Amino acid sequence: MPAYLFAEIDIRDPEGYEEYRAGARVATERYGGKVIARTGAAEVLEGEGPGVHAVVIEFPSLEALHAWYDSPEYAGPKAIRERTTVSRVVALPGA
């Protein structure tokens, strides 16, 4: 059953974030992840806060999602994201 990663990302360092995206893309594809939705400025329908970058990535399974998130290939990009953004990352099992 597929699983989904949902992330809200408030980019604080745009140049550093571009470095993250390049490395994350390679690692994501290696673990079967596919970006299915992305936006540069999410539209907030409820709640407070500025628009943020949002992304939804589909993985073949929750196990594949966790394998990617904890992988050595994603460790470097993840450290860059943590340094250049304020993020909320959520793993969702498919329905």
PDB file of N, CA, C and O in Angstrom, chain B, residues numbered from 101:
ATOM      1  N   MET B 101       0.841  -1.170   0.000  1.00  0.00           N
ATOM      2  CA  MET B 101       0.000   0.000   0.000  1.00  0.00           C
ATOM      3  C   MET B 101       0.892   1.242   0.000  1.00  0.00           C
ATOM      4  O   MET B 101       1.868   1.299   0.749  1.00  0.00           O
ATOM      5  N   PRO B 102       0.570   2.233  -0.829  1.00  0.00           N
ATOM      6  CA  PRO B 102       1.413   3.428  -0.862  1.00  0.00           C
ATOM      7  C   PRO B 102       1.359   4.206   0.454  1.00  0.00           C
ATOM      8  O   PRO B 102       0.441   4.053   1.259  1.00  0.00           O
ATOM      9  N   ALA B 103       2.364   5.033   0.636  1.00  0.00           N
ATOM     10  CA  ALA B 103       2.436   5.935   1.787  1.00  0.00           C
ATOM     11  C   ALA B 103       2.849   7.299   1.264  1.00  0.00           C
ATOM     12  O   ALA B 103       3.438   7.411   0.188  1.00  0.00           O
ATOM     13  N   TYR B 104       2.541   8.318   2.021  1.00  0.00           N
ATOM     14  CA  TYR B 104       2.773   9.684   1.578  1.00  0.00           C
ATOM     15  C   TYR B 104       3.540  10.474   2.612  1.00  0.00           C
ATOM     16  O   TYR B 104       3.295  10.360   3.813  1.00  0.00           O
ATOM     17  N   LEU B 105       4.459  11.266   2.136  1.00  0.00           N
ATOM     18  CA  LEU B 105       5.173  12.207   2.978  1.00  0.00           C
ATOM     19  C   LEU B 105       4.592  13.576   2.668  1.00  0.00           C
ATOM     20  O   LEU B 105       4.538  13.992   1.510  1.00  0.00           O
ATOM     21  N   PHE B 106       4.158  14.274   3.710  1.00  0.00           N
ATOM     22  CA  PHE B 106       3.663  15.643   3.563  1.00  0.00           C
ATOM     23  C   PHE B 106       4.614  16.547   4.328  1.00  0.00           C
ATOM     24  O   PHE B 106       4.911  16.301   5.497  1.00  0.00           O
ATOM     25  N   ALA B 107       5.088  17.589   3.668  1.00  0.00           N
ATOM     26  CA  ALA B 107       6.010  18.512   4.334  1.00  0.00           C
ATOM     27  C   ALA B 107       5.586  19.949   4.084  1.00  0.00           C
ATOM     28  O   ALA B 107       5.245  20.326   2.963  1.00  0.00           O
ATOM     29  N   GLU B 108       5.613  20.741   5.145  1.00  0.00           N
ATOM     30  CA  GLU B 108       5.473  22.191   5.068  1.00  0.00           C
ATOM     31  C   GLU B 108       6.845  22.757   5.390  1.00  0.00           C
ATOM     32  O   GLU B 108       7.433  22.426   6.419  1.00  0.00           O
ATOM     33  N   ILE B 109       7.349  23.603   4.518  1.00  0.00           N
ATOM     34  CA  ILE B 109       8.725  24.065   4.660  1.00  0.00           C
ATOM     35  C   ILE B 109       8.759  25.588   4.546  1.00  0.00           C
ATOM     36  O   ILE B 109       8.395  26.156   3.517  1.00  0.00           O
ATOM     37  N   ASP B 110       9.197  26.228   5.607  1.00  0.00           N
ATOM     38  CA  ASP B 110       9.404  27.677   5.618  1.00  0.00           C
ATOM     39  C   ASP B 110      10.885  27.898   5.310  1.00  0.00           C
ATOM     40  O   ASP B 110      11.745  27.693   6.167  1.00  0.00           O
ATOM     41  N   ILE B 111      11.167  28.313   4.095  1.00  0.00           N
ATOM     42  CA  ILE B 111      12.554  28.432   3.620  1.00  0.00           C
ATOM     43  C   ILE B 111      13.164  29.718   4.169  1.00  0.00           C
ATOM     44  O   ILE B 111      12.660  30.812   3.915  1.00  0.00           O
ATOM     45  N   ARG B 112      14.262  29.577   4.929  1.00  0.00           N
ATOM     46  CA  ARG B 112      14.963  30.714   5.525  1.00  0.00           C
ATOM     47  C   ARG B 112      16.214  31.096   4.736  1.00  0.00           C
ATOM     48  O   ARG B 112      16.674  32.235   4.815  1.00  0.00           O
ATOM     49  N   ASP B 113      16.763  30.152   3.980  1.00  0.00           N
ATOM     50  CA  ASP B 113      17.975  30.363   3.185  1.00  0.00           C
ATOM     51  C   ASP B 113      17.733  29.762   1.800  1.00  0.00           C
ATOM     52  O   ASP B 113      18.017  28.583   1.587  1.00  0.00           O
ATOM     53  N   PRO B 114      17.207  30.556   0.846  1.00  0.00           N
ATOM     54  CA  PRO B 114      16.850  30.022  -0.472  1.00  0.00           C
ATOM     55  C   PRO B 114      18.014  29.369  -1.215  1.00  0.00           C
ATOM     56  O   PRO B 114      17.820  28.339  -1.861  1.00  0.00           O
ATOM     57  N   GLU B 115      19.201  29.933  -1.142  1.00  0.00           N
ATOM     58  CA  GLU B 115      20.344  29.340  -1.840  1.00  0.00           C
ATOM     59  C   GLU B 115      20.699  27.983  -1.242  1.00  0.00           C
ATOM     60  O   GLU B 115      20.957  27.029  -1.976  1.00  0.00           O
ATOM     61  N   GLY B 116      20.714  27.893   0.074  1.00  0.00           N
ATOM     62  CA  GLY B 116      20.994  26.629   0.732  1.00  0.00           C
ATOM     63  C   GLY B 116      19.917  25.597   0.441  1.00  0.00           C
ATOM     64  O   GLY B 116      20.204  24.407   0.304  1.00  0.00           O
ATOM     65  N   TYR B 117      18.676  26.058   0.349  1.00  0.00           N
ATOM     66  CA  TYR B 117      17.575  25.142   0.070  1.00  0.00           C
ATOM     67  C   TYR B 117      17.700  24.534  -1.327  1.00  0.00           C
ATOM     68  O   TYR B 117      17.335  23.376  -1.525  1.00  0.00           O
ATOM     69  N   GLU B 118      18.197  25.277  -2.274  1.00  0.00           N
ATOM     70  CA  GLU B 118      18.404  24.739  -3.623  1.00  0.00           C
ATOM     71  C   GLU B 118      19.416  23.595  -3.587  1.00  0.00           C
ATOM     72  O   GLU B 118      19.273  22.620  -4.325  1.00  0.00           O
ATOM     73  N   GLU B 119      20.423  23.705  -2.747  1.00  0.00           N
ATOM     74  CA  GLU B 119      21.389  22.621  -2.569  1.00  0.00           C
ATOM     75  C   GLU B 119      20.686  21.385  -1.996  1.00  0.00           C
ATOM     76  O   GLU B 119      20.956  20.261  -2.418  1.00  0.00           O
ATOM     77  N   TYR B 120      19.789  21.600  -1.043  1.00  0.00           N
ATOM     78  CA  TYR B 120      19.005  20.505  -0.475  1.00  0.00           C
ATOM     79  C   TYR B 120      18.189  19.810  -1.555  1.00  0.00           C
ATOM     80  O   TYR B 120      18.212  18.584  -1.661  1.00  0.00           O
ATOM     81  N   ARG B 121      17.475  20.581  -2.348  1.00  0.00           N
ATOM     82  CA  ARG B 121      16.587  19.997  -3.365  1.00  0.00           C
ATOM     83  C   ARG B 121      17.336  19.080  -4.316  1.00  0.00           C
ATOM     84  O   ARG B 121      16.834  18.011  -4.663  1.00  0.00           O
ATOM     85  N   ALA B 122      18.521  19.477  -4.740  1.00  0.00           N
ATOM     86  CA  ALA B 122      19.293  18.660  -5.680  1.00  0.00           C
ATOM     87  C   ALA B 122      19.634  17.302  -5.065  1.00  0.00           C
ATOM     88  O   ALA B 122      19.455  16.270  -5.711  1.00  0.00           O
ATOM     89  N   GLY B 123      20.116  17.296  -3.841  1.00  0.00           N
ATOM     90  CA  GLY B 123      20.472  16.037  -3.187  1.00  0.00           C
ATOM     91  C   GLY B 123      19.259  15.212  -2.801  1.00  0.00           C
ATOM     92  O   GLY B 123      19.278  13.986  -2.906  1.00  0.00           O
ATOM     93  N   ALA B 124      18.211  15.876  -2.359  1.00  0.00           N
ATOM     94  CA  ALA B 124      17.004  15.161  -1.944  1.00  0.00           C
ATOM     95  C   ALA B 124      16.345  14.461  -3.126  1.00  0.00           C
ATOM     96  O   ALA B 124      15.827  13.354  -2.979  1.00  0.00           O
ATOM     97  N   ARG B 125      16.358  15.084  -4.275  1.00  0.00           N
ATOM     98  CA  ARG B 125      15.727  14.506  -5.469  1.00  0.00           C
ATOM     99  C   ARG B 125      16.343  13.145  -5.800  1.00  0.00           C
ATOM    100  O   ARG B 125      15.623  12.182  -6.062  1.00  0.00           O
ATOM    101  N   VAL B 126      17.662  13.069  -5.787  1.00  0.00           N
ATOM    102  CA  VAL B 126      18.359  11.823  -6.102  1.00  0.00           C
ATOM    103  C   VAL B 126      17.999  10.738  -5.084  1.00  0.00           C
ATOM    104  O   VAL B 126      17.678   9.613  -5.466  1.00  0.00           O
ATOM    105  N   ALA B 127      18.052  11.066  -3.800  1.00  0.00           N
ATOM    106  CA  ALA B 127      17.743  10.090  -2.754  1.00  0.00           C
ATOM    107  C   ALA B 127      16.288   9.648  -2.831  1.00  0.00           C
ATOM    108  O   ALA B 127      15.994   8.463  -2.672  1.00  0.00           O
ATOM    109  N   THR B 128      15.384  10.573  -3.069  1.00  0.00           N
ATOM    110  CA  THR B 128      13.958  10.249  -3.138  1.00  0.00           C
ATOM    111  C   THR B 128      13.674   9.262  -4.258  1.00  0.00           C
ATOM    112  O   THR B 128      12.958   8.281  -4.056  1.00  0.00           O
ATOM    113  N   GLU B 129      14.226   9.515  -5.428  1.00  0.00           N
ATOM    114  CA  GLU B 129      14.007   8.619  -6.563  1.00  0.00           C
ATOM    115  C   GLU B 129      14.591   7.233  -6.301  1.00  0.00           C
ATOM    116  O   GLU B 129      14.017   6.226  -6.715  1.00  0.00           O
ATOM    117  N   ARG B 130      15.722   7.183  -5.621  1.00  0.00           N
ATOM    118  CA  ARG B 130      16.375   5.904  -5.325  1.00  0.00           C
ATOM    119  C   ARG B 130      15.493   4.998  -4.476  1.00  0.00           C
ATOM    120  O   ARG B 130      15.576   3.775  -4.589  1.00  0.00           O
ATOM    121  N   TYR B 131      14.648   5.584  -3.623  1.00  0.00           N
ATOM    122  CA  TYR B 131      13.777   4.811  -2.741  1.00  0.00           C
ATOM    123  C   TYR B 131      12.343   4.730  -3.261  1.00  0.00           C
ATOM    124  O   TYR B 131      11.425   4.396  -2.513  1.00  0.00           O
ATOM    125  N   GLY B 132      12.158   5.032  -4.522  1.00  0.00           N
ATOM    126  CA  GLY B 132      10.851   4.878  -5.149  1.00  0.00           C
ATOM    127  C   GLY B 132       9.893   6.019  -4.900  1.00  0.00           C
ATOM    128  O   GLY B 132       8.703   5.893  -5.188  1.00  0.00           O
ATOM    129  N   GLY B 133      10.380   7.137  -4.367  1.00  0.00           N
ATOM    130  CA  GLY B 133       9.520   8.274  -4.098  1.00  0.00           C
ATOM    131  C   GLY B 133       9.235   9.078  -5.349  1.00  0.00           C
ATOM    132  O   GLY B 133      10.092   9.223  -6.221  1.00  0.00           O
ATOM    133  N   LYS B 134       8.012   9.601  -5.428  1.00  0.00           N
ATOM    134  CA  LYS B 134       7.593  10.405  -6.572  1.00  0.00           C
ATOM    135  C   LYS B 134       6.819  11.616  -6.054  1.00  0.00           C
ATOM    136  O   LYS B 134       5.821  11.462  -5.350  1.00  0.00           O
ATOM    137  N   VAL B 135       7.275  12.810  -6.401  1.00  0.00           N
ATOM    138  CA  VAL B 135       6.568  14.020  -5.997  1.00  0.00           C
ATOM    139  C   VAL B 135       5.251  14.060  -6.757  1.00  0.00           C
ATOM    140  O   VAL B 135       5.230  14.000  -7.986  1.00  0.00           O
ATOM    141  N   ILE B 136       4.142  14.162  -6.010  1.00  0.00           N
ATOM    142  CA  ILE B 136       2.838  14.212  -6.669  1.00  0.00           C
ATOM    143  C   ILE B 136       2.163  15.575  -6.531  1.00  0.00           C
ATOM    144  O   ILE B 136       1.204  15.866  -7.244  1.00  0.00           O
ATOM    145  N   ALA B 137       2.657  16.408  -5.621  1.00  0.00           N
ATOM    146  CA  ALA B 137       2.135  17.773  -5.490  1.00  0.00           C
ATOM    147  C   ALA B 137       3.207  18.641  -4.855  1.00  0.00           C
ATOM    148  O   ALA B 137       3.910  18.222  -3.935  1.00  0.00           O
ATOM    149  N   ARG B 138       3.314  19.851  -5.363  1.00  0.00           N
ATOM    150  CA  ARG B 138       4.311  20.787  -4.833  1.00  0.00           C
ATOM    151  C   ARG B 138       3.818  22.199  -5.130  1.00  0.00           C
ATOM    152  O   ARG B 138       3.187  22.454  -6.156  1.00  0.00           O
ATOM    153  N   THR B 139       4.117  23.097  -4.220  1.00  0.00           N
ATOM    154  CA  THR B 139       3.764  24.491  -4.451  1.00  0.00           C
ATOM    155  C   THR B 139       4.807  25.390  -3.828  1.00  0.00           C
ATOM    156  O   THR B 139       5.395  25.053  -2.800  1.00  0.00           O
ATOM    157  N   GLY B 140       5.036  26.524  -4.444  1.00  0.00           N
ATOM    158  CA  GLY B 140       5.984  27.492  -3.913  1.00  0.00           C
ATOM    159  C   GLY B 140       5.419  28.297  -2.764  1.00  0.00           C
ATOM    160  O   GLY B 140       6.164  28.727  -1.883  1.00  0.00           O
ATOM    161  N   ALA B 141       4.123  28.506  -2.760  1.00  0.00           N
ATOM    162  CA  ALA B 141       3.485  29.263  -1.681  1.00  0.00           C
ATOM    163  C   ALA B 141       2.093  28.685  -1.460  1.00  0.00           C
ATOM    164  O   ALA B 141       1.158  29.002  -2.195  1.00  0.00           O
ATOM    165  N   ALA B 142       1.962  27.846  -0.458  1.00  0.00           N
ATOM    166  CA  ALA B 142       0.689  27.196  -0.175  1.00  0.00           C
ATOM    167  C   ALA B 142      -0.365  28.229   0.186  1.00  0.00           C
ATOM    168  O   ALA B 142      -0.056  29.252   0.797  1.00  0.00           O
ATOM    169  N   GLU B 143      -1.584  27.967  -0.186  1.00  0.00           N
ATOM    170  CA  GLU B 143      -2.701  28.830   0.174  1.00  0.00           C
ATOM    171  C   GLU B 143      -3.253  28.341   1.504  1.00  0.00           C
ATOM    172  O   GLU B 143      -3.733  27.211   1.597  1.00  0.00           O
ATOM    173  N   VAL B 144      -3.191  29.168   2.520  1.00  0.00           N
ATOM    174  CA  VAL B 144      -3.685  28.797   3.842  1.00  0.00           C
ATOM    175  C   VAL B 144      -5.194  28.997   3.845  1.00  0.00           C
ATOM    176  O   VAL B 144      -5.669  30.129   3.752  1.00  0.00           O
ATOM    177  N   LEU B 145      -5.951  27.909   3.951  1.00  0.00           N
ATOM    178  CA  LEU B 145      -7.409  27.989   3.965  1.00  0.00           C
ATOM    179  C   LEU B 145      -7.955  28.186   5.370  1.00  0.00           C
ATOM    180  O   LEU B 145      -8.991  28.826   5.552  1.00  0.00           O
ATOM    181  N   GLU B 146      -7.265  27.642   6.363  1.00  0.00           N
ATOM    182  CA  GLU B 146      -7.661  27.807   7.759  1.00  0.00           C
ATOM    183  C   GLU B 146      -6.423  27.957   8.611  1.00  0.00           C
ATOM    184  O   GLU B 146      -5.367  27.421   8.274  1.00  0.00           O
ATOM    185  N   GLY B 147      -6.537  28.672   9.699  1.00  0.00           N
ATOM    186  CA  GLY B 147      -5.415  28.851  10.609  1.00  0.00           C
ATOM    187  C   GLY B 147      -4.601  30.072  10.245  1.00  0.00           C
ATOM    188  O   GLY B 147      -4.879  30.764   9.266  1.00  0.00           O
ATOM    189  N   GLU B 148      -3.590  30.319  11.059  1.00  0.00           N
ATOM    190  CA  GLU B 148      -2.744  31.486  10.868  1.00  0.00           C
ATOM    191  C   GLU B 148      -1.407  31.085  10.301  1.00  0.00           C
ATOM    192  O   GLU B 148      -1.018  29.918  10.356  1.00  0.00           O
ATOM    193  N   GLY B 149      -0.719  32.039   9.766  1.00  0.00           N
ATOM    194  CA  GLY B 149       0.636  31.790   9.307  1.00  0.00           C
ATOM    195  C   GLY B 149       0.823  32.192   7.867  1.00  0.00           C
ATOM    196  O   GLY B 149      -0.132  32.257   7.092  1.00  0.00           O
ATOM    197  N   PRO B 150       2.058  32.460   7.518  1.00  0.00           N
ATOM    198  CA  PRO B 150       2.364  32.840   6.140  1.00  0.00           C
ATOM    199  C   PRO B 150       2.304  31.624   5.228  1.00  0.00           C
ATOM    200  O   PRO B 150       2.330  30.482   5.687  1.00  0.00           O
ATOM    201  N   GLY B 151       2.223  31.886   3.944  1.00  0.00           N
ATOM    202  CA  GLY B 151       2.307  30.786   2.994  1.00  0.00           C
ATOM    203  C   GLY B 151       3.669  30.129   3.089  1.00  0.00           C
ATOM    204  O   GLY B 151       4.673  30.804   3.315  1.00  0.00           O
ATOM    205  N   VAL B 152       3.710  28.840   2.920  1.00  0.00           N
ATOM    206  CA  VAL B 152       4.952  28.086   2.978  1.00  0.00           C
ATOM    207  C   VAL B 152       5.034  27.190   1.765  1.00  0.00           C
ATOM    208  O   VAL B 152       4.051  26.974   1.056  1.00  0.00           O
ATOM    209  N   HIS B 153       6.221  26.676   1.543  1.00  0.00           N
ATOM    210  CA  HIS B 153       6.403  25.673   0.499  1.00  0.00           C
ATOM    211  C   HIS B 153       5.815  24.371   1.032  1.00  0.00           C
ATOM    212  O   HIS B 153       6.047  24.014   2.187  1.00  0.00           O
ATOM    213  N   ALA B 154       5.068  23.673   0.216  1.00  0.00           N
ATOM    214  CA  ALA B 154       4.490  22.396   0.624  1.00  0.00           C
ATOM    215  C   ALA B 154       4.779  21.364  -0.451  1.00  0.00           C
ATOM    216  O   ALA B 154       4.829  21.686  -1.638  1.00  0.00           O
ATOM    217  N   VAL B 155       4.972  20.110  -0.022  1.00  0.00           N
ATOM    218  CA  VAL B 155       5.234  19.026  -0.965  1.00  0.00           C
ATOM    219  C   VAL B 155       4.573  17.748  -0.458  1.00  0.00           C
ATOM    220  O   VAL B 155       4.520  17.495   0.745  1.00  0.00           O
ATOM    221  N   VAL B 156       4.071  16.949  -1.396  1.00  0.00           N
ATOM    222  CA  VAL B 156       3.549  15.622  -1.103  1.00  0.00           C
ATOM    223  C   VAL B 156       4.329  14.651  -1.980  1.00  0.00           C
ATOM    224  O   VAL B 156       4.390  14.807  -3.200  1.00  0.00           O
ATOM    225  N   ILE B 157       4.933  13.632  -1.334  1.00  0.00           N
ATOM    226  CA  ILE B 157       5.709  12.622  -2.053  1.00  0.00           C
ATOM    227  C   ILE B 157       5.083  11.263  -1.785  1.00  0.00           C
ATOM    228  O   ILE B 157       4.834  10.897  -0.636  1.00  0.00           O
ATOM    229  N   GLU B 158       4.829  10.516  -2.860  1.00  0.00           N
ATOM    230  CA  GLU B 158       4.288   9.169  -2.725  1.00  0.00           C
ATOM    231  C   GLU B 158       5.431   8.159  -2.747  1.00  0.00           C
ATOM    232  O   GLU B 158       6.330   8.241  -3.584  1.00  0.00           O
ATOM    233  N   PHE B 159       5.387   7.207  -1.819  1.00  0.00           N
ATOM    234  CA  PHE B 159       6.335   6.096  -1.765  1.00  0.00           C
ATOM    235  C   PHE B 159       5.557   4.797  -1.933  1.00  0.00           C
ATOM    236  O   PHE B 159       4.356   4.761  -1.665  1.00  0.00           O
ATOM    237  N   PRO B 160       6.226   3.726  -2.374  1.00  0.00           N
ATOM    238  CA  PRO B 160       5.537   2.454  -2.568  1.00  0.00           C
ATOM    239  C   PRO B 160       4.922   1.892  -1.282  1.00  0.00           C
ATOM    240  O   PRO B 160       3.927   1.169  -1.331  1.00  0.00           O
ATOM    241  N   SER B 161       5.516   2.227  -0.136  1.00  0.00           N
ATOM    242  CA  SER B 161       5.035   1.712   1.152  1.00  0.00           C
ATOM    243  C   SER B 161       5.558   2.604   2.269  1.00  0.00           C
ATOM    244  O   SER B 161       6.451   3.425   2.062  1.00  0.00           O
ATOM    245  N   LEU B 162       4.986   2.429   3.452  1.00  0.00           N
ATOM    246  CA  LEU B 162       5.477   3.159   4.620  1.00  0.00           C
ATOM    247  C   LEU B 162       6.902   2.737   4.942  1.00  0.00           C
ATOM    248  O   LEU B 162       7.706   3.554   5.391  1.00  0.00           O
ATOM    249  N   GLU B 163       7.219   1.468   4.716  1.00  0.00           N
ATOM    250  CA  GLU B 163       8.575   0.974   4.950  1.00  0.00           C
ATOM    251  C   GLU B 163       9.571   1.665   4.016  1.00  0.00           C
ATOM    252  O   GLU B 163      10.667   2.031   4.441  1.00  0.00           O
ATOM    253  N   ALA B 164       9.198   1.843   2.755  1.00  0.00           N
ATOM    254  CA  ALA B 164      10.080   2.526   1.799  1.00  0.00           C
ATOM    255  C   ALA B 164      10.274   3.985   2.195  1.00  0.00           C
ATOM    256  O   ALA B 164      11.374   4.523   2.072  1.00  0.00           O
ATOM    257  N   LEU B 165       9.205   4.626   2.672  1.00  0.00           N
ATOM    258  CA  LEU B 165       9.305   6.017   3.115  1.00  0.00           C
ATOM    259  C   LEU B 165      10.299   6.127   4.273  1.00  0.00           C
ATOM    260  O   LEU B 165      11.170   6.997   4.265  1.00  0.00           O
ATOM    261  N   HIS B 166      10.169   5.248   5.264  1.00  0.00           N
ATOM    262  CA  HIS B 166      11.081   5.287   6.414  1.00  0.00           C
ATOM    263  C   HIS B 166      12.508   4.926   6.005  1.00  0.00           C
ATOM    264  O   HIS B 166      13.467   5.499   6.522  1.00  0.00           O
ATOM    265  N   ALA B 167      12.649   3.988   5.090  1.00  0.00           N
ATOM    266  CA  ALA B 167      13.991   3.626   4.615  1.00  0.00           C
ATOM    267  C   ALA B 167      14.653   4.829   3.963  1.00  0.00           C
ATOM    268  O   ALA B 167      15.843   5.069   4.173  1.00  0.00           O
ATOM    269  N   TRP B 168      13.901   5.587   3.178  1.00  0.00           N
ATOM    270  CA  TRP B 168      14.427   6.808   2.554  1.00  0.00           C
ATOM    271  C   TRP B 168      14.793   7.839   3.622  1.00  0.00           C
ATOM    272  O   TRP B 168      15.899   8.380   3.612  1.00  0.00           O
ATOM    273  N   TYR B 169      13.872   8.107   4.534  1.00  0.00           N
ATOM    274  CA  TYR B 169      14.076   9.165   5.526  1.00  0.00           C
ATOM    275  C   TYR B 169      15.295   8.890   6.406  1.00  0.00           C
ATOM    276  O   TYR B 169      16.004   9.814   6.807  1.00  0.00           O
ATOM    277  N   ASP B 170      15.529   7.620   6.700  1.00  0.00           N
ATOM    278  CA  ASP B 170      16.649   7.230   7.565  1.00  0.00           C
ATOM    279  C   ASP B 170      17.895   6.815   6.784  1.00  0.00           C
ATOM    280  O   ASP B 170      18.871   6.361   7.381  1.00  0.00           O
ATOM    281  N   SER B 171      17.877   6.962   5.472  1.00  0.00           N
ATOM    282  CA  SER B 171      18.971   6.462   4.627  1.00  0.00           C
ATOM    283  C   SER B 171      20.218   7.334   4.682  1.00  0.00           C
ATOM    284  O   SER B 171      20.136   8.526   4.978  1.00  0.00           O
ATOM    285  N   PRO B 172      21.370   6.740   4.399  1.00  0.00           N
ATOM    286  CA  PRO B 172      22.597   7.535   4.290  1.00  0.00           C
ATOM    287  C   PRO B 172      22.536   8.509   3.106  1.00  0.00           C
ATOM    288  O   PRO B 172      23.153   9.573   3.146  1.00  0.00           O
ATOM    289  N   GLU B 173      21.799   8.147   2.062  1.00  0.00           N
ATOM    290  CA  GLU B 173      21.687   9.032   0.894  1.00  0.00           C
ATOM    291  C   GLU B 173      20.920  10.311   1.227  1.00  0.00           C
ATOM    292  O   GLU B 173      21.192  11.366   0.653  1.00  0.00           O
ATOM    293  N   TYR B 174      19.965  10.220   2.150  1.00  0.00           N
ATOM    294  CA  TYR B 174      19.184  11.401   2.507  1.00  0.00           C
ATOM    295  C   TYR B 174      19.761  12.156   3.705  1.00  0.00           C
ATOM    296  O   TYR B 174      19.353  13.288   3.965  1.00  0.00           O
ATOM    297  N   ALA B 175      20.689  11.563   4.430  1.00  0.00           N
ATOM    298  CA  ALA B 175      21.232  12.201   5.641  1.00  0.00           C
ATOM    299  C   ALA B 175      21.851  13.565   5.355  1.00  0.00           C
ATOM    300  O   ALA B 175      21.605  14.522   6.090  1.00  0.00           O
ATOM    301  N   GLY B 176      22.651  13.665   4.295  1.00  0.00           N
ATOM    302  CA  GLY B 176      23.277  14.940   3.954  1.00  0.00           C
ATOM    303  C   GLY B 176      22.263  15.996   3.568  1.00  0.00           C
ATOM    304  O   GLY B 176      22.285  17.093   4.127  1.00  0.00           O
ATOM    305  N   PRO B 177      21.358  15.698   2.611  1.00  0.00           N
ATOM    306  CA  PRO B 177      20.338  16.679   2.265  1.00  0.00           C
ATOM    307  C   PRO B 177      19.451  17.058   3.459  1.00  0.00           C
ATOM    308  O   PRO B 177      19.082  18.222   3.617  1.00  0.00           O
ATOM    309  N   LYS B 178      19.113  16.073   4.293  1.00  0.00           N
ATOM    310  CA  LYS B 178      18.270  16.378   5.458  1.00  0.00           C
ATOM    311  C   LYS B 178      18.955  17.382   6.379  1.00  0.00           C
ATOM    312  O   LYS B 178      18.304  18.292   6.893  1.00  0.00           O
ATOM    313  N   ALA B 179      20.253  17.228   6.593  1.00  0.00           N
ATOM    314  CA  ALA B 179      20.992  18.179   7.435  1.00  0.00           C
ATOM    315  C   ALA B 179      20.962  19.586   6.834  1.00  0.00           C
ATOM    316  O   ALA B 179      20.871  20.572   7.565  1.00  0.00           O
ATOM    317  N   ILE B 180      21.039  19.679   5.516  1.00  0.00           N
ATOM    318  CA  ILE B 180      20.953  20.990   4.855  1.00  0.00           C
ATOM    319  C   ILE B 180      19.558  21.577   5.053  1.00  0.00           C
ATOM    320  O   ILE B 180      19.425  22.762   5.360  1.00  0.00           O
ATOM    321  N   ARG B 181      18.513  20.758   4.880  1.00  0.00           N
ATOM    322  CA  ARG B 181      17.140  21.247   5.073  1.00  0.00           C
ATOM    323  C   ARG B 181      16.947  21.737   6.502  1.00  0.00           C
ATOM    324  O   ARG B 181      16.349  22.790   6.726  1.00  0.00           O
ATOM    325  N   GLU B 182      17.449  20.983   7.461  1.00  0.00           N
ATOM    326  CA  GLU B 182      17.292  21.387   8.854  1.00  0.00           C
ATOM    327  C   GLU B 182      18.004  22.701   9.150  1.00  0.00           C
ATOM    328  O   GLU B 182      17.568  23.461  10.014  1.00  0.00           O
ATOM    329  N   ARG B 183      19.079  22.971   8.450  1.00  0.00           N
ATOM    330  CA  ARG B 183      19.844  24.204   8.647  1.00  0.00           C
ATOM    331  C   ARG B 183      19.222  25.400   7.920  1.00  0.00           C
ATOM    332  O   ARG B 183      19.375  26.538   8.365  1.00  0.00           O
ATOM    333  N   THR B 184      18.527  25.155   6.816  1.00  0.00           N
ATOM    334  CA  THR B 184      18.073  26.249   5.952  1.00  0.00           C
ATOM    335  C   THR B 184      16.572  26.508   6.008  1.00  0.00           C
ATOM    336  O   THR B 184      16.075  27.431   5.362  1.00  0.00           O
ATOM    337  N   THR B 185      15.844  25.693   6.783  1.00  0.00           N
ATOM    338  CA  THR B 185      14.389  25.840   6.837  1.00  0.00           C
ATOM    339  C   THR B 185      13.867  25.594   8.241  1.00  0.00           C
ATOM    340  O   THR B 185      14.588  25.129   9.124  1.00  0.00           O
ATOM    341  N   VAL B 186      12.602  25.917   8.422  1.00  0.00           N
ATOM    342  CA  VAL B 186      11.817  25.431   9.549  1.00  0.00           C
ATOM    343  C   VAL B 186      10.764  24.546   8.904  1.00  0.00           C
ATOM    344  O   VAL B 186       9.977  25.015   8.082  1.00  0.00           O
ATOM    345  N   SER B 187      10.744  23.266   9.271  1.00  0.00           N
ATOM    346  CA  SER B 187       9.912  22.300   8.551  1.00  0.00           C
ATOM    347  C   SER B 187       9.045  21.478   9.481  1.00  0.00           C
ATOM    348  O   SER B 187       9.354  21.277  10.656  1.00  0.00           O
ATOM    349  N   ARG B 188       7.949  21.014   8.911  1.00  0.00           N
ATOM    350  CA  ARG B 188       7.122  19.979   9.551  1.00  0.00           C
ATOM    351  C   ARG B 188       6.986  18.882   8.511  1.00  0.00           C
ATOM    352  O   ARG B 188       6.524  19.134   7.398  1.00  0.00           O
ATOM    353  N   VAL B 189       7.386  17.661   8.864  1.00  0.00           N
ATOM    354  CA  VAL B 189       7.384  16.531   7.947  1.00  0.00           C
ATOM    355  C   VAL B 189       6.551  15.419   8.568  1.00  0.00           C
ATOM    356  O   VAL B 189       6.789  15.016   9.707  1.00  0.00           O
ATOM    357  N   VAL B 190       5.570  14.924   7.809  1.00  0.00           N
ATOM    358  CA  VAL B 190       4.625  13.947   8.331  1.00  0.00           C
ATOM    359  C   VAL B 190       4.566  12.753   7.380  1.00  0.00           C
ATOM    360  O   VAL B 190       4.484  12.930   6.165  1.00  0.00           O
ATOM    361  N   ALA B 191       4.607  11.527   7.936  1.00  0.00           N
ATOM    362  CA  ALA B 191       4.422  10.305   7.157  1.00  0.00           C
ATOM    363  C   ALA B 191       2.965   9.855   7.310  1.00  0.00           C
ATOM    364  O   ALA B 191       2.452   9.749   8.424  1.00  0.00           O
ATOM    365  N   LEU B 192       2.315   9.596   6.188  1.00  0.00           N
ATOM    366  CA  LEU B 192       0.906   9.186   6.191  1.00  0.00           C
ATOM    367  C   LEU B 192       0.750   7.860   5.463  1.00  0.00           C
ATOM    368  O   LEU B 192       1.161   7.745   4.308  1.00  0.00           O
ATOM    369  N   PRO B 193       0.162   6.851   6.112  1.00  0.00           N
ATOM    370  CA  PRO B 193      -0.124   5.619   5.388  1.00  0.00           C
ATOM    371  C   PRO B 193      -1.261   5.863   4.401  1.00  0.00           C
ATOM    372  O   PRO B 193      -2.158   6.665   4.661  1.00  0.00           O
ATOM    373  N   GLY B 194      -1.217   5.172   3.275  1.00  0.00           N
ATOM    374  CA  GLY B 194      -2.288   5.287   2.294  1.00  0.00           C
ATOM    375  C   GLY B 194      -3.592   4.718   2.846  1.00  0.00           C
ATOM    376  O   GLY B 194      -3.586   3.868   3.737  1.00  0.00           O
ATOM    377  N   ALA B 195      -4.695   5.194   2.309  1.00  0.00           N
ATOM    378  CA  ALA B 195      -6.007   4.732   2.779  1.00  0.00           C
ATOM    379  C   ALA B 195      -6.466   3.527   1.991  1.00  0.00           C
ATOM    380  O   ALA B 195      -7.548   2.999   2.245  1.00  0.00           O
TER     381      ALA B 195
END
